[in-house]
């Protein structure tokens, strides 16, 4: 589903899945944000959803992970083996490398396949791929590893993973 020009929802509720995943694409760059399984294996579904919009998931240079939980990160190792660079916060990178309970695989009766992040982003750091530019903001709460990538070129598009605000 194309949300706005160049921003696609490639996994999530419209597809009968719990978790959301996105692809942001310009003429010179293609970045995935979050990709994982929960109730069922979803990578084939993500690939089909991308193909529907003429997106070749293999051309995604980076997977930006908002936090380490299984439903947002469990495709990381498989995508990395195909050449996609993994980008995340330091706490997320530590969890991905260990593949431990911080990845919450137990919630999905799944085994998390560990992987090593290719790039660590800190709070306030700007991450650039081609003409795409994201400012990564630390947002611990739902998970200590949470970041919120802001992409102002796409109408202020921000991906919050599972960030909750208590109104305070």
C-alpha angles and dihedrals in degrees: 000000000000108000097184129344109304096005118100132184101218100172135020145068098342086059095047093259131123100223129063126224128180141199120205113196136182130166092275106026143044123188130177120213115204123343125182150126130251122157094007137009105277108177092096088050091050090050091050092047090051092048090053088064095041093257119143104207089204088067091062105113095193142025110207108201118205093199141347101257116127096245091057102037114023094103091057098096093046093047091046091055087058093053103270114139116229117226124185146127122290093255089050092048090052091051094046091051092050096039087208135142092297085075089056094220088152089070090062097035084243136136113231114225105220121229138172120248114240093206133021118208123201130208109291094010118142115228115197131191114175106308093341116102126186128184107209116213123192110239110173114180115089086037131004087231097058123132129173114216113209117201106187093181089069098059093283092307110183127181113210101182099204101331115157126200119204095200094252 
